[in-house]
Amino acid sequence: MSLKQVWKSYRFPLLIFASIVFGMLTGYFFEDKVNSLKPLGDIFMNMLFTIVVPLVFCTIASSIANMSSLKRLGKILGVMFLIFGITSLLAAIFMLLGIAIFNPVNSNINLTAGTEETVNLGTSIVSMFSVGDFSELLSKNHMFPLIIFSILFGLSVNLVGDEANPLKRTLNILSNVMMKFIKIIMYYAPIGLFAYFACLIGTYGPELIGSYAKTLILYLVVAFLYYGLFYAFYAYLVGGKKMVKRLFKKMMLPTLTALGTCSSLATLPANIKASEELGIAKDVRELVLPIGATMHMEGSSMASILKIFFLFTIFGEPFIGINTILIALLISVLSGVVMSGIPGGGLIGELLIVSLYGFPLTAFPIIATIGWLIDSPATALNAAGDIPTTLMIDKILE
């Protein structure tokens, strides 16, 4: 790719990355003197938090309400979502193993005395999925109940049929408005994130910078191993050693396309071509691959585990216990299958992590930065993984 093409594909992520790096360097060299910049970061945070509730409701409800009838394709979709869920779960577990072997976060960092509340799966299951009053849905502290309400509302609108078409169009318009709203807010992101990370590093020093660098390295290593081992295993299940060789040969172009464009949708044509050459049935590849481009993200599933672990460590909380791990796996699968199919799903997933575990809202930009750092390799894993997944779906349907 030429420098012009690289800049066009990565322009905004590079600008965000540069503002964060500049903010970190400013905080490192000027330390406590940068505290005067804090209001600039707080303004950005507050703008994001005020948009999140209408964003979640409008985007999810619109997506479900405008979904076309899929009864005829029930069998394909059933197998597809089963495979999507299993592969996303395996990706998350593999990242857990990577974290167990190598801890990338400096344990000397302790941003607060602890999280705002203790997570207990047994006693908090009701509050995790629901709230007692409609007004409580309008709080960013109840993200998961809001998501469930939005899904059910969208489904109800869908079931009404043609009579609800005006409402469907309204929800779609509102969803588009919210995305434009986010885009407007993000114009301020370089300034807000510069100020936020200048204050963060000015207070906690270079330990946090080192943790980000190690986190990126860990993700690259785990993603590379998952790509080589698990995709080979999936292909072997379908057609033995010959299929493994064929798969990696055909996956090269989609992988490079994803790395170059940083977009799963931009990789879709290359994925369709590769799947056709692998002999996947036409109806399977033409249904599964477009959906997979937005709703099958093994790279995002891995990233969720890494973000959760990162927060637990820097907030001085032990990342142990069956309840903690199960909730982490649930969030990772939601991020890899459900949230990824929703506009703004990455933002919603990160806020869900903060909300479910009771971290302070200042934790949001900390894990959002991890998302920006690993965006390119995560996209490559997300996009390339659609091919072996489609292979397995095709094999099962045979």
N, C-alpha and C positions, 0 to 999 in steps of 0.2 A: 504493500500500500504506500502511496505517496504521503508526504507530510500533510498535504491538504486534506486527503481522505481521512488520515488519522485524526486530524484536528476536528473534522466534521463529525466523526463518529464519537469522539471522546471529549468534545469541547467542554461541555458542562461538568462531567465528572472530573476533568483535569482542573477546571477552575475551582471546584469545590475542594479538591485535594490540595491545590496550591494555597487556598485560604486557610485550610486546617494546618498545613505545614508552617505557613507564615505565622499563624497564631501561636503554634507550639514554640517556634523559635523566639517569638516576642516574649512569651511567658517565661521561657528558659533564661533569657538574658536580662529581662527587666524585673522578674519575680513579682513581689507584692505591688510594685508600681502600676501594674496593669489592671488592678482592681477597679479603677475608674471606668474601664471598658465594659464592666459587667452589665450595665443597663442595655447596651446594644445587643448583647446575647440574650438577655431576658425578653426583649421585645420579640425577637425571632421565635423563641420558645413559646411565648404566649400566643402568638399568631397561629402556630401549629396546633396548639392544644384547643383553641377555640374552633378550629375547622374540623377536628377529628370526628366528632359525633355526627354532624350532618354528612360528612364524607362517607363514613361507614354505612349509614342508613341508605343514602341515595345510591351509592355504587352497588351495594349488595342487592338491595330490593330491585333495582333496575335490571341487574344481570339475571335474576331469577324470573322476574315478571315477563321479560322479553324473550325468554328461552322458548324455542320452538318445540313442538311435540316430539318426543323421542320414544314413544311406545314401540314403534316398529323396530327400533334399534336397541331394544332393551337388553338383549343377550350380549351384544358387542359392548355396550356401555357398562354392563355389570362386570364383565371380565376385565374391561379396561380399568375401571376404578379400583378393582381388587388388586390388579398388578401395580397400578400407580401407588396405592397405599403401601403395599409390601415393599416395593423398591425404595420408596421414600423412608420407610421405617428402617430398612437395612442400612441405608446411607447414614441415617442419624446414629444408629448403633455403632457403625464403623468409626464415626467421628468421636463417639464416647470412648472407644478403645484408644484412639489417637491421643485424646486428652489424658487418659489414664497413664499412658506411656510417657508423654511429654507435656508438662504444664507450662503453657506459654506466658502466663500472667505472673507478674511480680507480686508475691503474697504480702510484701511490706506495705503495699498501697491499701489504705483503708479510708474510703471517702466519708463514711458515716459509722456510727456505732452499730448499725444493723439495718435491716429492711423495716418497712413500716408495719408489717404484720407477718406472722408465721404461717406458712402454708401447711395445712393438714388435710389430706385428701378425704379422710373419713368424715370429718366434721364440716368441711367447707364445700362439699359437692353440690349442695343446693344453691348456695350463694354464687358458686362458680358458673352455674348454668342459668340462674334466674334471679330476679329481684322482686321485692314485695310491692312495688308501686311503679306506675308508668314513669313518674317524674325521675326516678332513679336511673332509668335508661338514658337520660339526657346528661349523664355524667361520664367523663372519660375514665373514671375509676371502675366502670362496669362494662368493659369492652366485650367480653364473651357473651353475656346476656343480650347485649345490643346486637351482636352479630346473629345470634339465634333468632331474635325478634325480627330482624331485617330479612332473614331467609324465609321465615314463616309468612311474613307480610308479602314478600315478593311471590311466594308460591300461591298464596291466596288470590292475589291479583291475577296470576297466570291462570288459575282454575276457573275464574269468572268467565274467561273467554273473550270474544270480540267486544262484548259490552264494556270491558275495561280498557279498550284500546286508548281512549284519551288519557287515562291514568298512566298507562304504560309509556306513552309518549312523554307525559309530564315527568315521570321518574327518569326517563332517559335524558331529557333536557336538563333536569336537576343534576344528574350524574355528570354530564358534560360540563355544567357550570362549576361544580365542585372541583373537577380536574383543572379547569382554567384558573380557579381560585388558588389551588395549590401551586400552579405554575407561576402565578403572580407573586405569591409569597416567596417562592424559591429564588426569585430575582434578588431578594434581600439575603438569601442564605450565605453567600460568601462573606458579607459583613458580619452577620450574626454568628456564624461558626468561627470566624476569625477571633471575635471578641470572646466567645464562650471558651475556646480552647486556649487562648492566651491566659485567661483567668485560671483555667483548670491546671495547666502546666505551671503557671506562676505559683500555684499553691502546693501542688504535689510533685513537681519536679520531673526529672528525666525518666524516672521509673516507669511512668505511664507510656512514654514514647517507646521504650524498650519492649514493653508488653505488646504494643500494637505491631511492632516489627516481628516479634516472635509468633504472634497470632497469625499474621499473614504467611509466614514460612510454614507453620504447622498446617494451615489450610491447603497450601500448594502441595505439600507432601501427601497429605491424606487424600486429596482430590485425585492426584496422579495415581496413587495406589488403587483407589476405588475404580478409576477409569480402566486401569489395566487388568485388575483381578476380577472384579464383579461383572464387567461387561463381557469379559472372556467367558466367565462361568455361565452367564445368561445365554450366550451364543452356543456354548457347548451343550446346554440342555436342549436346545432346539435342533442342532445338526452336527454335533461332535466337533472334532478338530478342524474339519474343512470349513465349517461355518464360522469358527473363530477367526481363521485367516481371512475369509471373505469379509466378515464384519469390520475388522480393523482396517482393511483396505478401503472399504466404502465409507467408513466413518471419518476418514482423514479430511475430506473436503468440508463436511458440515462442522467439524471441530475447529478448523482454521477459520471458517466463515464466522462462527460464533465468537471466536477470539478477536477477529478483526472488526466485527460490527457491534459486538457487545449487545446482541439482540437475538432472542430465540425466534421471533417472528421473521427476522431477516434471514435466518438460517433455514426456515421452512422449505423453500424451494430445493435447497441442497439435500435436505432430509427426504423429501418426496422422491427425488431422483435416485438417491442411494437405496431407498426402500424398494423402489421399482426394480432396480438392478439385483436386489437380493431375492426377488421373487415373492414379495409379500402381496397378498390378495388386494385388488384394487379398492374394494369397498372398505376393507380394514384400514389400509394406509390413508385413504382419503378422509376417513372419519377420525382415526386415532391421532394422526400426526398434527392436524390443526388444533385439536383439543389439547394434545400434549404440549404444544408450543406455549400454551398459557396455563395449563393445569397439571404439569408433571415436572417438578423441579427438584431433583435429587441434590443439586448444588445448594439450593435454598434450604433444604432440610438439614444438610450438614451445617450450614451457616447458623441456623437457629440454635443448634446445640452449642456451637462455639460462642455465640452471643450470650446465651444464658450462663454458661460457665464463666465467661469473662466478667459479667456483672456480679455473680456470686463471689468471685475471688476479690475483686477490687472493693466490694462493700463488706468484706470480712465475714462472709457467710460460708459455711461448709457445704459444698455441692455433694451431699451424700443423702442416703435415705431413699426407700422405695417410692414414697410419695413424690419427692422432688424429681426423681428420675422419670417416673411415669408421666408427670405433668410436662416435663421437658420433651419427652418423646411424642406426647399428644400435640404439643405446640409445633414440633418439627414436622409432623405429618400434615397438620393443618396448613403450615407455611408452604410445604412442598406440593400440596394437592389442591387445597381449597382457596387459601389466600392468594396464591399465585395467579388464579384465574379471575381475580377481581382487580379493576383499576385501582392503583394505589395500595395494592395488597402488601407490598413490602413495608410500607409505613404502618399499616394496620397490624401486621404481624409483630413489628417491633413494639408498638404500644400495647399489644396483647401480652407480650413477655413482661413488660414493666407492670402492667395492671395485675396479672394473675399472681405474680410473686410479691406484689406489694412494695416494689422498689420506688424510691422517690422519682418524680417526673424528670428530674435532672439527669436520670440514667438514659433517657431516650437518645440524645445526640451521641452519647458514648458508644452505644451499640450500632447506631446508624452509621457511624464512621467505619465500623468493621464491614458493614454492607458495601460501602463505597470502595474500601480497600480491596475486597475480594470479588468485586463485581465481574471482572473479565473471566477469571477461571471458573467462577460459579456459573456464569452464563454458558461457558463451553460445556460444562458437565450437564447442565440443564438440557441444552439442545441436543448434544450427542447422545444422551441417554434415551431420547425418544426412539432411536432406531432399534436397539436391542429389546426395549420394552415392547415395541410394535411387533417385533419378531416373535416374542413369547405369546402375545395375544393371538397372533395369526396361527401359531402352532396349537394353542389350546382350542381355538374355534374349529380347527380341522377335525 
